[in-house]
């Protein structure tokens, strides 16, 4: 259902005409492009300090937009790492910032202590992960959040569908 949702609304496309590749990892550039599409692909008239972006790449406007809007940060002051796989905590953080930019309610915060690896959540992502768990966007894998694990395309589609159902109201 989540893949159908994300595909139907034009947020993601397949890797081939008849294949989605749900277990393939999603890159940071791909995720930001998905959110850029969800925002209506607004015109971008500025540039960026990220030196590792290809100006002609499919993701360029999305990354510039996301950075200007405060939805995404770089991996340093001058790099974005567009081809790095997005982690589960990065995904939660980016969705949290996107919700803030859209002025959605992000006041809910769930105690993460029910997860055996709660201490592994990075400091920058803690508040976002608490919100994502509270909003029902992310759940554990067994008893763990596995925050530094890469998020695959199916997990991203699922979180986007849950975001639309639970947050975007």
ZAZA-979937 format. One line per 2 residues: number of its first residue (from 0); their letters; for each residue x, z, y of N, C-alpha, C. Coordinates in Angstrom, 1 decimal, m for minus. Layout:
<pts>
NUM	a	X Z Y X Z Y X Z Y  ...
</pts>
This chain:
<pts>
0	xx	0.8 0.0 m1.2 0.0 0.0 0.0 0.9 0.0 1.3  1.9 0.8 1.3 2.8 0.9 2.4 3.5 m0.5 2.7
2	xx	3.9 m1.2 1.7 4.6 m2.5 1.9 3.5 m3.4 2.4  2.3 m3.4 1.9 1.3 m4.3 2.4 1.0 m4.0 3.9
4	xx	0.9 m2.7 4.2 0.7 m2.3 5.6 1.7 m2.9 6.5  3.0 m2.6 6.2 4.1 m3.0 7.0 4.2 m4.5 7.1
6	xx	3.9 m5.2 6.1 4.0 m6.7 6.1 2.8 m7.2 6.9  1.6 m6.7 6.6 0.4 m7.2 7.3 0.5 m7.1 8.8
8	xx	1.1 m6.0 9.3 1.2 m5.8 10.8 2.5 m6.4 11.3  3.2 m7.2 10.5 4.4 m7.9 11.0 5.6 m7.0 11.3
10	xx	5.6 m5.8 10.8 6.7 m4.9 11.0 7.9 m5.3 10.2  7.7 m5.7 9.0 8.8 m6.1 8.1 8.4 m7.4 7.5
12	xx	9.4 m8.1 7.0 9.2 m9.3 6.3 10.0 m9.2 5.0  9.7 m10.1 4.1 10.4 m10.1 2.8 11.8 m10.6 2.9
14	xx	12.6 m10.3 1.9 14.0 m10.8 1.9 14.0 m12.3 1.4  12.9 m12.7 0.8 12.7 m14.1 0.4 11.1 m14.2 0.5
16	xx	10.7 m15.5 0.3 9.3 m15.7 0.5 8.3 m14.9 m0.4  8.8 m14.6 m1.6 7.9 m13.8 m2.5 8.6 m12.5 m2.9
18	xx	9.6 m12.0 m2.2 10.3 m10.8 m2.6 10.4 m9.8 m1.4  10.2 m8.5 m1.6 10.3 m7.5 m0.6 11.6 m6.7 m0.7
20	xx	12.0 m6.6 m1.9 13.2 m5.7 m2.3 13.0 m4.3 m1.8  12.0 m3.6 m2.4 11.7 m2.2 m2.0 12.8 m1.2 m2.1
22	xx	13.7 m1.4 m3.1 14.8 m0.5 m3.3 16.1 m0.8 m2.6  16.1 m1.8 m1.8 17.3 m2.2 m1.0 17.3 m1.3 0.2
24	xx	18.5 m0.9 0.5 18.7 0.0 1.7 18.3 m0.8 3.0  17.9 0.0 4.0 17.6 m0.6 5.3 18.7 m0.2 6.3
26	xx	19.1 m1.2 7.1 20.2 m0.9 8.1 19.6 m0.4 9.4  20.5 0.2 10.2 20.0 0.7 11.5 19.4 m0.4 12.3
28	xx	20.0 m1.6 12.3 19.5 m2.7 13.1 18.1 m3.1 12.6  17.9 m3.1 11.3 16.6 m3.5 10.8 15.6 m2.5 11.2
30	xx	15.9 m1.3 11.1 14.9 m0.2 11.5 14.5 m0.4 13.0  15.5 m0.5 13.8 15.2 m0.6 15.2 14.4 m1.9 15.5
32	xx	14.6 m2.9 14.8 13.9 m4.2 14.9 12.4 m4.0 14.6  12.2 m3.2 13.5 10.8 m2.9 13.1 10.1 m2.2 14.2
34	xx	10.7 m1.2 14.8 10.0 m0.4 15.9 9.9 m1.3 17.1  10.8 m2.1 17.4 10.7 m3.1 18.5 9.5 m4.0 18.4
36	xx	9.3 m4.5 17.1 8.1 m5.3 16.9 6.8 m4.5 17.0  6.8 m3.2 16.6 5.7 m2.3 16.7 5.3 m2.1 18.2
38	xx	6.3 m2.1 19.0 6.1 m1.9 20.5 5.7 m3.2 21.2  5.6 m4.3 20.4 5.2 m5.6 21.0 6.4 m6.4 21.5
40	xx	7.6 m6.1 21.0 8.8 m6.9 21.4 8.9 m7.1 22.9  8.9 m6.0 23.7 9.0 m6.2 25.1 10.2 m6.9 25.6
42	xx	10.1 m7.5 26.7 11.3 m8.3 27.3 12.4 m7.3 27.6  13.6 m7.8 27.3 14.8 m7.0 27.6 15.6 m7.7 28.7
44	xx	15.9 m7.0 29.8 16.6 m7.7 30.9 18.0 m7.0 31.2  18.4 m6.0 30.3 19.6 m5.3 30.5 20.5 m5.6 29.4
46	xx	21.7 m5.1 29.5 22.7 m5.3 28.4 23.1 m3.9 27.9  24.1 m3.8 27.0 24.4 m2.5 26.5 25.9 m2.4 26.4
48	xx	26.4 m1.1 26.3 27.8 m0.9 26.2 28.3 m0.9 24.7  27.4 m1.1 23.8 27.8 m1.2 22.4 28.6 m2.5 22.1
50	xx	29.8 m2.3 21.7 30.7 m3.4 21.5 30.6 m4.1 20.2  29.9 m3.5 19.3 29.7 m4.0 17.9 28.5 m4.8 17.7
52	xx	27.8 m5.2 18.8 26.5 m6.0 18.6 26.8 m7.4 18.9  26.3 m8.3 18.2 26.4 m9.7 18.4 25.2 m10.1 19.3
54	xx	25.5 m10.6 20.5 24.5 m10.9 21.5 23.4 m11.9 20.9  23.8 m12.8 20.0 22.8 m13.7 19.5 22.1 m13.3 18.2
56	xx	22.4 m12.0 17.8 21.8 m11.5 16.5 20.3 m11.2 16.7  19.6 m11.3 15.6 18.1 m11.0 15.6 17.8 m9.6 16.1
58	xx	18.7 m8.7 16.0 18.5 m7.3 16.4 18.9 m6.9 17.8  19.6 m7.8 18.5 20.2 m7.5 19.8 19.2 m6.9 20.8
60	xx	18.1 m7.6 21.1 17.1 m7.1 22.0 16.5 m5.8 21.6  16.3 m5.7 20.3 15.7 m4.5 19.7 16.6 m3.3 20.0
62	xx	17.9 m3.4 19.7 18.8 m2.3 19.9 18.9 m2.0 21.4  19.0 m3.0 22.2 19.1 m2.7 23.7 17.9 m2.0 24.1
64	xx	16.7 m2.5 23.7 15.4 m1.8 24.1 15.4 m0.4 23.6  15.7 m0.2 22.3 15.7 1.1 21.7 16.6 2.1 22.4
66	xx	17.8 1.7 22.8 18.7 2.5 23.5 18.2 2.9 24.9  17.7 1.9 25.6 17.2 2.1 27.0 16.0 3.0 27.0
68	xx	15.2 2.9 26.0 14.0 3.7 25.9 14.3 5.1 25.3  15.5 5.4 24.8 15.9 6.7 24.3 15.4 6.8 22.8
70	xx	15.1 5.8 22.2 14.7 5.8 20.8 15.9 5.9 19.9  16.9 5.2 20.2 18.2 5.3 19.4 19.4 5.5 20.2
72	xx	20.3 6.1 19.6 21.6 6.4 20.2 22.6 5.6 19.3  23.8 5.5 19.9 24.9 4.8 19.1 25.5 5.8 18.2
74	xx	26.4 5.3 17.3 27.2 6.2 16.5 28.4 6.7 17.2  28.7 6.1 18.4 29.6 6.6 19.4 29.2 6.0 20.7
76	xx	30.0 6.3 21.8 29.6 5.8 23.1 29.7 4.2 23.2  30.5 3.6 22.3 30.6 2.2 22.4 30.2 1.4 21.1
78	xx	29.7 2.2 20.1 29.3 1.5 18.9 27.9 1.9 18.5  27.2 1.0 17.8 25.9 1.2 17.3 25.9 1.2 15.8
80	xx	26.8 0.5 15.2 26.9 0.4 13.7 25.6 m0.3 13.2  25.3 m1.5 13.6 24.0 m2.1 13.2 23.9 m2.4 11.7
82	xx	25.0 m2.5 11.0 24.9 m2.8 9.6 25.0 m1.6 8.7  25.2 m0.4 9.3 25.2 0.8 8.5 23.8 1.1 8.0
84	xx	23.8 1.6 6.8 22.5 2.0 6.3 21.9 3.2 7.0  20.6 3.2 7.3 20.0 4.3 8.0 19.7 5.4 7.0
86	xx	20.0 6.6 7.4 19.8 7.7 6.5 18.4 8.3 6.8  18.0 9.1 5.8 16.6 9.7 6.0 16.5 10.6 7.2
88	xx	17.5 11.3 7.6 17.5 12.1 8.8 17.5 11.2 10.0  18.3 10.1 10.0 18.3 9.2 11.1 16.9 8.6 11.3
90	xx	16.3 8.2 10.2 14.9 7.6 10.2 14.0 8.6 10.9  14.0 9.8 10.4 13.1 10.8 11.0 13.4 11.0 12.5
92	xx	14.6 11.0 12.9 15.0 11.2 14.3 14.6 10.1 15.1  14.7 8.9 14.6 14.3 7.7 15.4 12.8 7.6 15.5
94	xx	12.1 7.9 14.5 10.6 8.0 14.6 10.2 9.1 15.5  10.8 10.2 15.5 10.5 11.3 16.4 10.7 10.9 17.9
96	xx	11.8 10.2 18.2 12.1 9.7 19.5 11.1 8.6 19.9  10.8 7.8 19.0 9.8 6.7 19.2 8.4 7.4 19.6
98	xx	8.0 8.4 18.9 6.8 9.1 19.1 6.8 9.8 20.5  8.0 10.3 20.9 8.1 10.9 22.2 8.0 9.9 23.3
100	xx	8.6 8.7 23.1 8.6 7.6 24.0 7.1 7.1 24.2  6.4 7.1 23.2 4.9 6.7 23.2 4.0 7.9 23.7
102	xx	4.6 9.0 23.9 3.9 10.2 24.4 2.9 10.7 23.4  3.2 10.6 22.1 2.4 11.2 21.0 2.8 12.6 20.9
104	xx	1.9 13.4 20.2 2.1 14.8 20.0 3.2 15.0 19.0  4.3 15.6 19.4 5.4 15.9 18.5 5.6 17.4 18.5
106	xx	4.6 18.2 18.7 4.8 19.7 18.8 4.8 20.4 17.5  4.4 19.7 16.4 4.4 20.4 15.1 5.8 20.5 14.5
108	xx	6.1 21.6 14.0 7.4 21.8 13.3 7.3 22.7 12.1  7.7 22.2 11.0 7.6 22.8 9.7 8.9 23.5 9.3
110	xx	8.9 24.7 8.8 10.1 25.3 8.3 10.6 24.6 7.1  11.8 24.2 7.1 12.5 23.4 6.1 13.0 24.3 4.9
112	xx	12.8 25.6 5.0 13.4 26.4 4.0 12.9 26.2 2.6  11.8 25.5 2.4 11.2 25.2 1.1 12.1 24.2 0.3
114	xx	13.0 23.5 1.1 13.8 22.5 0.5 15.2 23.1 0.2  15.7 22.9 m1.0 16.9 23.5 m1.5 18.1 23.1 m0.6
116	xx	18.1 21.9 0.0 19.2 21.4 0.8 18.9 21.4 2.3  18.0 22.2 2.7 17.7 22.3 4.1 18.9 22.5 5.0
118	xx	19.9 23.2 4.6 21.1 23.5 5.4 21.9 22.2 5.6  21.6 21.2 4.8 22.4 19.9 4.9 21.9 19.0 6.0
120	xx	20.7 19.4 6.6 20.2 18.6 7.7 21.1 18.8 8.9  21.6 17.7 9.5 22.5 17.7 10.7 21.8 18.4 11.8
122	xx	22.5 19.1 12.7 22.0 19.8 13.8 21.1 18.8 14.7  21.6 17.6 14.9 20.9 16.7 15.8 19.5 16.3 15.3
124	xx	19.4 16.4 13.9 18.2 15.9 13.3 17.2 17.0 12.9  17.6 18.3 13.1 16.8 19.4 12.5 15.4 19.4 13.1
126	xx	15.2 19.3 14.4 13.9 19.3 15.0 13.1 18.1 14.6  13.7 17.0 14.5 13.0 15.8 14.1 12.5 15.9 12.6
128	xx	13.4 16.4 11.8 13.0 16.6 10.4 11.9 17.6 10.2  11.9 18.7 11.0 10.9 19.7 11.0 9.5 19.0 11.4
130	xx	9.6 18.2 12.4 8.4 17.5 12.9 7.9 16.5 11.8  8.8 15.7 11.2 8.5 14.7 10.2 7.8 15.3 9.0
132	xx	8.3 16.5 8.6 7.7 17.2 7.4 6.4 17.7 7.8  6.2 18.3 9.0 5.0 18.8 9.5 3.9 17.7 9.6
134	xx	4.3 16.5 10.1 3.4 15.4 10.3 3.1 14.6 9.0  3.8 15.0 7.9 3.5 14.4 6.6 4.2 13.0 6.5
136	xx	5.2 12.8 7.3 5.9 11.5 7.3 6.9 11.5 6.2  7.6 12.6 5.9 8.6 12.6 4.9 8.4 13.8 4.0
138	xx	8.6 13.6 2.7 8.5 14.7 1.8 9.8 14.7 1.0  10.0 15.7 0.2 11.2 15.8 m0.5 11.3 14.9 m1.7
140	xx	12.4 14.8 m2.2 12.7 14.1 m3.5 13.0 15.3 m4.5  12.0 15.7 m5.2 12.2 16.9 m6.0 12.1 18.1 m5.0
142	xx	13.0 19.0 m5.1 13.1 20.1 m4.2 14.0 19.9 m3.0  14.4 18.6 m2.8 15.4 18.4 m1.7 14.9 17.3 m0.7
144	xx	15.4 17.4 0.5 15.2 16.4 1.5 16.1 15.3 1.5  17.3 15.5 0.9 18.4 14.5 0.8 18.5 13.8 2.2
146	xx	18.8 14.6 3.2 18.8 14.0 4.6 19.9 12.9 4.8  21.0 13.0 4.2 22.1 12.0 4.4 22.0 10.8 3.5
148	xx	21.0 10.8 2.6 20.8 9.6 1.7 20.3 8.5 2.5  20.6 7.3 2.1 20.1 6.1 2.7 18.6 6.0 2.5
150	xx	17.9 5.5 3.4 16.5 5.2 3.3 16.3 3.7 2.8  15.6 3.5 1.7 15.4 2.2 1.3 14.1 1.6 2.0
152	xx	13.9 0.3 1.8 12.8 m0.4 2.5 11.5 0.1 2.1  11.3 0.6 0.9 10.0 1.1 0.5 9.8 2.5 1.2
154	xx	10.8 3.3 1.3 10.7 4.6 2.0 10.3 4.4 3.5  11.0 3.4 4.1 10.7 3.1 5.5 9.3 2.6 5.7
156	xx	8.8 1.7 4.8 7.5 1.2 4.9 6.5 2.4 4.7  6.8 3.3 3.8 5.9 4.4 3.6 5.8 5.3 4.8
158	xx	7.0 5.6 5.4 7.0 6.5 6.6 6.3 5.8 7.8  6.4 4.5 7.9 5.7 3.8 9.0 4.2 3.8 8.8
160	xx	3.8 3.7 7.6 2.3 3.8 7.3 1.8 5.2 7.6  2.6 6.2 7.1 2.2 7.6 7.4 2.2 7.9 8.9
162	xx	3.2 7.3 9.6 3.3 7.4 11.1 2.0 6.9 11.7  1.6 5.7 11.3 0.4 5.1 11.9 m0.9 5.9 11.6
164	xx	m0.9 6.5 10.4 m2.1 7.3 10.0 m2.1 8.7 10.6  m0.9 9.3 10.7 m0.9 10.7 11.1 m0.5 11.0 12.5
166	xx	0.3 10.1 13.1 0.9 10.4 14.4 0.2 9.5 15.5  0.1 8.2 15.2 m0.3 7.3 16.2 m1.9 7.3 16.3
168	x	m2.4 8.4 17.0 m3.8 8.6 17.1 m4.2 8.9 18.5
</pts>
